[in-house]
Amino acid sequence: MTDWRPIVHEMRLFKSPEEIAVLRRAGEISALAHIRAMEKCRPGMFEYQLEGEIHHEFNRHGARYPSYNTIVGSGENGCILHYTENESEMRDGDLVLIDAGCEYKGYAGDITRTFPVNGKFTPAQREIYDIVLESLETSLRLFRPGTSIQEVTGEVVRIMITGLVKLGILQGEVDQLIAENAHRPFFMHGLSHWLGLDVHDVGVYGPDRSRILEPGMVLTVEPGPLYRAGCRRAGSVSRHWRSN
């Protein structure tokens, strides 16, 4: 008997125009929920209250369920990969990380964003945010048929390490730090994964995610270092990056 899974997985990897339209709508609804969270967020709210606002927005637009457990991590909770307790009070001056997507007509949305609880970045928060924003914009520009997740990841890693060196969070030559995988303590997850009926959808990536991208494939773009005060190499660090 032949294993049917590789055949079906390959079929699922390439989406039809109709599937892409549904996925686009799932992304639009997910984005509206993130915008609602940004508008409603205030110091003193609890993370689960913001989670409720997100799910309410999903429901308002015809998406009854999240496509995975919603993550609302404020302060140091945002540095915990796949944090889902969502039980802490959000404090003035902290950032909040939201990883949330809706399920719409069986297809998954997946969006992660980070913003200030009080609506205003501190200088240090802005510096890290700008590195992530550059990484995101570069990824969106480079992800095209003919490239690979591996190739784009290499460009993003260079942007992140260069930025962290400029801030004094990492010390050394950029190329050597790349060779040492110095980004790993900050960026321990992958840049991208397939998206479809599941949030981490099926399909072969190839060795080290080297598979060449083709039309019809749908994937996420999620660069982002997890950083908190004290998680850094020793050396000279800008004043506002020092722990109090």
C-alpha positions, 0 to 999 in steps of 0.5 A: 500500500502506498502512503497517501500523505505525501501526495495529499500534502503536495496537493495542499501546498499549492492553493487554487485561486478560490483558496487564496481568496479565502486565505486573503479574507482570513488575513483581512479579518485577522488584521482587523482584530489586531487593529481593534486590539491596538485601539482598545489597549490601555494600561491596567487592562488584563491580557485576556481582556485584549484577547476577548476584543480580538475574538469579538472582532473575529466573530463580527466578521464571520470567523467563529474561531481562532485558528490557534490559541491566541497569544497576548504577552505583555512585558516579559511575557512577550519573550516567552515563545508560545505564551498563552496564559494571557492572565497578566495585567498590562503595565504602562511602559511595557510592550505587548506582543499579540500572535492571533489569527482567525479561522475562516471557512476552514482556512487559517490566518496568522499575524503577529504584531508588537506595540506599546501598551500606552501607545508610545514607544520608548527610544529603546523599544523603537530601536528594536521595533525598527530592526524588526520592521526592516526585516519584515519589509525586506522579507515581503520584498524578497519572497517571490517565486524562484527564491526560498525561505532559506535564502530570505532567512539569510537576509533577515538574519543579516539585518537583525545581527547588523542592527543588534551590533549597532545597538551594542547588544551584540559585539563583533564582526557581522559575518563572524556573528552570522557564522556563529548563529549569534542571532539564535538566543534572540530569534529562535524560531523560523522566519516562515511556514506554510499556511492553509487549512492548518496554521502550520500547514503540510508540505515539504520544505526541503533541506534547511527550507531550501525548496524553491517557491512557486506560484500558489504556495502560501506562507507566513512572514514573521521575523522578530527577536525576543529580547529583554533587559539582561539577555545580552553579551557582555560589553559596551551597551547604550545607556538606555539598554542597561538594566536598572 
